[in-house]
Amino acid sequence: MLESIKKVDKKIIIMFGVMIAIVLVIIIALIVLSLSGGGTLSFEKIETKLVSAAESYYDDNEDKLPAKIGESKEIKVDTLVKEGYISALSEYTEEGVKCDAKVIVAKIENGYDYVAALDCGKEYKTVFLADYLKEKVVTSGSGLYQVTPPTTDLGTDADGYNLSSNELLSGYVYRGEKVNNYIQVGNVVYRIVRIDGNNDFTVVTTNNSSKGVYDDRHNSDFDNNNTQGINDYTKSRVQEALAEKYTGLKIDGFIKSKSVTKDVCIGARSTTDTTKDGSTECKVVMKDQNCSLLPVYEILNASLSDECQKTTDAACRNYNYLMSTGTFWTMTPTDKNTYSAYISGGKMSSMETYEDYAYKYVYYLSSRLVYESGTGTEADPFIVK
């Protein structure tokens, strides 16, 4: 009897020993696998791994990082593999799946922004928002339209800058009354106005939450201690307010991580001007701006009405999503005096700059926006990362 019990105990001990050995082998295999960086990963995890590898590479090669805010560089996956910062992508994918990749790094206000671009053919591809939207271009009805830059030469400014090269004159714009151009940036929803010639985005707030003057400084064209205001955007109260608004954004927030600067168009315009391509306003620019108001030409260009011809035509509000959200200041001064600028309401109107109207904030976001989900409706805005 005792001998029989001993035999059973011995078998149990052997079984436990075998089980422990198997567990140890599995643990060791997982550790080795982890250290070697191998194993099949999801495409999203491969993107994360690429970013981590690029961060490590640039930690060791700081001299190769972009030097100026807004500047970006790319590093190919082949370089990261060659330098030992990541294994070949075939180590992370199913057999037969071939991938190429790069990582874009941009200098931002509080450091650097890294975005992986992975291309595994039919299996998976990182989709940038600009590329996703440009597949939906229309030629009639509400939607995204490709625009033609002005054919007239805008000349150069005092610094020798070629004004016709401004990317805000080209690209794609949304037109119509009911357009699916809502985008969630961080926790706030905006509307996409333009994908410009650099594939960067012009986005505008959906509400008119802030209010103020365009300017209320003393204007020497008038007598006494007036506060008539001056319609020079570069020195205006509204430009100061916009700069403060941008400065007040969270340093580690989404807007600042994707912000780019633009040479915004601030030229004066007459009430009878018929241009909608920026050829009037973009003859004068304020350089390197992160935030602005909308110029008149962007608002008029959003209308699908054939009767929208001149600056102040009432028909410009028809089939125009930008003119259906109350009254607000534009960035554009009038050319008739030194104290009036345009507001957008029922139509474009020239108003004295000391009047109070809403501000609709405009931000410029990088082409690095990656599409995640959404159809662009107000209920289902585009979600990006």
GUZALUM-970099 format. One record per residue: x, y, z of N, C-alpha, C in turn; residue in three letters. Coordinates in steps of 0.2 Angstrom, whole numbers, plus 5000, padded with zeros to 4 digits. Atoms other than C-alpha are relative to their C-alpha. Layout:
BEGIN
XYZXYZXYZala...
This chain:
BEGIN
500449945000500050005000500450065000met499549945000501450125005500450014994leu499650005006502450074990499550034994glu500549975005500850114979499950075000ser500149934998500650284987500750044997ile499349975002502550324984500050014992lys500049995008502350284965499550054998lys500449945002500850404964500350065001val499749944998501750534973500650024995asp499549995005503250514961499850024993lys500349985006502150524946499850085000lys500349935000501350684952500650055000ile499449955000503050764956500350014993ile499850005006503650714939499650054995ile500449965004502150794931500050085001met499949934998502350954941500650034997phe499349985002504150964936500050014992gly500049995008503750944917499650064999val500449945001502351084919500450065001met499549954999503651194927500550024995ile499549995005504951164914499750034994ala500349975006503651204900499950075001ile500149934999503151364908500650045000val499449975000504951414911500350014992leu499850005007505351374892499650064997val500449955003503851484887500250075002ile499849944998504351624898500750034997ile499449985003506151624892499950014992ile500149995007505551614874499750074999ala500349945000504451764877500550065001leu499549954998505951864885500450014994ile499650005006507051814870499750044994val500349975005505751864858499950085001leu500149934998505452034867500750034999ser499349965001507352074867500250004993leu499850005007507552024849499550054996ser500549965004506052134844499649974995gly500450045005505251994834499349995002gly500750024999503551924833499550044996gly500549965004502051974823499650055004thr500449944996501252144828499550024995leu500549975004499752234822500450064997ser499749945004500152374809500050065005phe500049944996499652504822500650005005glu499550014996500952434834500750014997lys499449995004502252434820500150075000ile499949935000501952614818500350035006glu499749984993502252644837500749985000thr499350024999503852544836500450044995lys499649965004504452644821500150075003leu499949944996504152804831500550005005val499550014994505052734846500750004997ser499350015003506552684835500250074997ala499849945002506552854827500250055005ala499849964994506552944844500749985002glu499350034998508052834849500550024996ser499549985005508952874833500250075001tyr499949924999508753064835500350025007tyr499749994993509153054854500849994999asp499350015001510852984848500350044994asp499849965005510953104833499750065000asn500349944999510353264839500150064994glu499849955005511253364825499649994994asp500450015006510153284812499350025001lys500749984999508553344820499850074996leu500249935003507553494811500250055005pro499749954996508253654818499550055002ala500549954999506753774816499349985001lys500750024999505053764822499650014993ile500350015006503953704808500449964994gly499650045004505353624799499949925001glu500150074999505253434796500549964996ser499650045004506353294790499749935000lys500350075000506053114786500649955001glu499550055000507052954790499749934998ile500250065002506852794781500149945004lys500050064996506552624789500749974999val499350045002508152554780500550035004asp499449974996509252684790499949985007thr500150024994508452634806500249935001leu499850085000508752444802500750005000val499250015001510552474797500350035006lys499649984994510952574812499849965007glu500250044994510152444824499550025004gly500549974996508652544830499449965000tyr500650045001507352424824500249944995ile499950065004507252244816499750024993ser500450005006506752224798499349995001ala500750004999504952254796499749934999leu500250065001504752074790500049955006ser500050044993505052014808499450015003glu500649984997503452094813499449984997tyr500650015004502252044799499949934999thr500250075002501451884793500549994994glu499650025006502451784780499750034993glu500249985006502351864763499850074999gly500249935000501852034768500650055000val499549965001503052164762499850075002lys500249944998503152334770500650054999cys499549945000504152504768499750055005asp500249954995504052644780500550065000ala499649944998504752814785499750035006lys500349964994504552924800500250074999val499949925000504253114799500150035006ile499949974993504953214813500050084998val500149935001504453404814500250035007ala499849964994505153534826499350045002lys500649964998503653604836500250045007ile499949954995503553734850500349975007glu499850034994503853614865500449934998asn499650065001504953484856500049974993gly500150035007504653364841499449965000tyr500550045002503253284833500249944995asp499850065004503453104826499449974997tyr500550045004502353024813500249954996val499850065004502552854806499649994994ala500450015006502052824788500249934997ala499850075001501952634785499649984993leu500350025006501552554768500149934999asp500050075001501152374767499649974994cys500450015006500252374750499349995002gly500750024999498552294750499849995007lys500150024993498752244768499850065005glu500149944996498852414776500450064997tyr499649945002499452594773499750055005lys500149944997499552744784499650054996thr500349955004498252864778500050075002val500049934998498553044779499350044998phe500749975001496953154780500050034993leu500049965007497453264764499949954995ala500050055005497653104754499349975000asp500750035000495953034760499550044997tyr500549955002495053194757500050014992leu499949985008495753224739499749944996lys500450055004494953054734499350024999glu500749995001493253134736499950074997lys500149935004493453294725499449994996val500650005005491853344716500150064995val500049955005491553454701499350045000thr500649965000489753504705499749985007ser500350014993488653514721500550025006gly499649994994489253534739500649955000ser499550054998490953464743500750034999gly499349975001492853484740500250014993leu499849985007493453574724500750015000tyr499349985001495153584717500050074997gln500049935002495553764714500650024996val499549985004496653854701500350065003thr499749944998497953974707499950064995pro500049945005497854154700500550004994pro499650005006498454174683500450064999thr499649935000499054354686500649995004thr499449994996500754384693499950055005asp500149954995500654454710500650045002leu499449964999502454514710500449985006gly499650024994503654514725499950055005thr500049954995503654604741500750035002asp499349964999505054714749500549955001ala499550054998505954554755500249964994asp499950045006505954484737499649935000gly500450065000504654354742499550004994tyr500550015005503654284727499349995002asn500750004998501854324731499649954997leu500450055004501154204718500249935002ser499850074997502054054727499749995006ser500450014994500954074742499649945000asn500450075001500253894745499250015002glu500749994998498653974752499650024993leu500349985006498254024734499849934996leu500150065004498153834728499749955004ser500250064996497553664733499249994999gly500750025001495753624737499650035006tyr500449964995494253714746499349965000val500750025000492553664752499550054998tyr500549955002491053744744499349975001arg500650024999489253734747499750025006gly500349994993487953744761500149955005glu500050054995487953574768500649954998lys499450045002489753504767500349965006val499750054995490553364777500750025001asn499349984999492053454783500250025007asn499949994992491953444802500649965002tyr499450034998493553394810500150015008ile499849994993493953354828500750015001gln499349994998495553424834500150015008val500050004992495953374852499349995002gly500750014998494253394860499550054997asn500449955003493653534849499949994993val500150015007492753524832500050074996val499949945005493253644818499749984993tyr500150015007492853654800500650014995arg499549995005494053624786499850054994ile500149955005494153774774500449984994val499550015006495653734763500549945002arg499350045000496953594760500450044995ile499649965004498253704753500549974995asp499550035005499653684740500649965004gly499550044996500753604754499749945003asn500450054997499353484759499950025008asn500249984994499153584775499350025001asp500749995000497453624782499950075003phe500349944996496553794786499449985003thr500650024997495253754799499850075004val500349944997494053884807499549975005val500450024995493053874823499350004998thr500750015002491253824822499550055003thr500449954997490553954833500350075001asn499749934999490754144837500050015007asn500049994993491154134855500350065003ser499649944998492354284856499750064996ser500349945003491854464852500550065001lys499649944999492854624850500050044994gly499949955005493454764839500549984995val499550015005494454754823500650045003tyr499549964997495454904830499650065003asp500349944997495055054841500550055002asp499549954999496655154841499850074997arg500149935003496755344837500250004993his499950005007496655374819500250074998asn499749935002497655534813499650034995ser500549975005496355554799499550045003asp500649964996495155624812500350045005phe499849954995495255764824499949975007asp500150024993495255754843500249935002asn499750064997495555604854499549944998asn500550055003494555484843500349935001asn499750075000494655294844499649964994thr500350035007494055264826500349944998gln499650065002495355134824500350004993gly499650005007496555094809499949934997ile500150065003496254954797500649964997asn499450035002498054894796500049945005asp500150064996497854714801500749985004tyr499350024997499754694806500050045007thr500049964994499454824820499450015004lys500749994998497654794824499949975007ser500250044993496854744841499849934999arg500250075001496154594833500649954999val499450045000497854534828500349985006gln499750014994498454554845499649955004glu500450054996496954454852500149934997ala499850075003497354314840500649975002leu499350034998499154304845499949985007ala500150024993498554304863499749935001glu500450065000497354164859500449944999lys499650065002498654054851500549995006tyr499550014994499954084865499649975006thr500350034994498654034878499849934999gly500150075001498353864870500549965003leu499650054996499053714879500749994996lys499350015003500953694875500049934997ile500050075002500653504874499449984997asp500650025003498953514865500149994993gly499950035007498553444848500150064995phe499949955005498453614839500750025000ile499349985000500153664844500549944998lys499650055003500853494840500049994993ser500150015007500253504822500050074997lys500049935002500353694820500550014995ser499549985004501153764805499950084998val500149925001501453954800499850014992thr500249985007500754034784500150085000lys500049925002500954204775499350024999asp500749985000499154264778499950064995val500249955005498354374765499650065003cys500349954996497954544772499950064995ile500149955005497754654756499350035001gly500649975000496354784755499649984994ala500450025005494854754744499450054999arg500549965001493554854736499349975000ser500750044999491654824737499849974993thr500250035007491554794718500549954997thr499550055002493054674717499649944998asp500350075002492554514708500449945000thr499550064999494054404712499849965006thr500150044994493854254723500649955000lys499450055000495554174720500650025004asp499549984996496554274732500550054997gly499649965004497354384719500050075002ser500049934998496854544727500350005007thr499750004993497154504746500749985001glu499350035000498754404743500550044997cys499549955002499654554736500450035006lys499749984994500054594754499949955005val500050064995500454464767500350025006val499749994994500854454785500349935001met499750065001502154314786500049965007lys499950054994502354164798499550015006asp500650004996500654164806499749935002gln500350064998499954024816499250005000asn500749994998498254094819499850074996cys500349945003497154224809499350005000ser500750005002495454274803499949974993leu500150025007494654224787500150064995leu500049955005495054334772499450004996pro500649995004493554394761500049944995val500050055006494054284746499949935002tyr500250074998493954124756499349995001glu500850004999492154164761499650004994ile500449995006491554214744500149934996leu499850065004492454064736499649945002asn500450064998491353944747499350004998ala500749995003489754004738500049964994ser500150045007489053894724499650044996leu500549965004487954034718500350044994ser499749965005488254104701499950075000asp500249935000487554264706500550045005glu499549974995488954294719500650024996cys499549975005490054404708500550055004gln499649954997490654554718500049995008lys499850014993491254574736499350015004thr500649984996489554644743499449974998thr500650035003488354534733499649965005asp500450034995486954474744500049924998ala500050075002486954314734500549955002ala499550044997488554264741499949965006cys500250044994487754194756499649944998arg500450065002486754064746500549954999asn499650065001487453894746500750015003tyr499449994998488853944757500049995008asn500050024993489253864774500350055004tyr499649954996490454004780499550065001leu500449944999489054134779499349985003met500650024997487754034789500150005007ser499850014993488554054806500050075004thr500049944997488154234811500450054997gly499649955003489054394809500750005003thr499450004998490954404811500550044996phe499549965003492554504807500349954995trp499550035004493554454792500750035001thr499349975000495454494790500150064996met499949965006495154604775499850075001thr500249934999495154794776499750024993pro500249975006494254904763500550044997thr499549965003495255004751499750085000asp500249935000494155164753500250055005lys499849964995494755224769500549975005asn499550034995495955194784499749975006thr500350024993494655144797499449954999tyr500550055001493455014789500349934998ser499850075002493554824787499449964999ala500650045002492354684781499849965005tyr500350054996491154584791499649964996ile500550055004490254434785499449985004ser500650024996488454414790499549984995gly500450015006486954424778500350014994gly499649995005488154484766500750035002lys499449964998489954564766499850075000met500149934999489854734773500650045003ser499449964998491154874776499850035007ser500249974993491054924795500650035003met499549964997492055044805500349955005glu499650054997493454954814499950005008thr500149994993492955014832499349965002tyr500750034998491254914831500249935003glu499950074997491154744841499649954995asp500350065003490854584831500449945002tyr499650064998491354404833500649994997ala499350035003493054324830499949934998tyr500050075001493054164821500849984999lys499350015000494854094824500149954995tyr499850045005495754014810500749975002val499350034999497253894813500249964994tyr499750035005498453814801500349945002tyr499850074998498753624803500449964995leu499550045004500153514796499749954996ser500250055004499953394782500249935004ser499950064996500553264796499449975003arg500650034997498753234801499849944997leu500150075002498353054800499349985001val500750025000496552994796499949945004tyr500150064996495852874809499349984999glu500750025001493952884807499650064998ser500549955001492352984803499950024993gly500349995007491353044788500050084999thr500049935001491553234791499450045002gly500649974998489753264797500150035007thr500049964994489353374812500049945006glu500150054995488853214822500649954999ala499450055001490353104815500650044996asp499449965003491853224812500649964999pro499450035001493453174805500449995007phe499650014994494553104819500749994997ile499350005002496453124817500549995005val499550014995498053084826500650034997lys
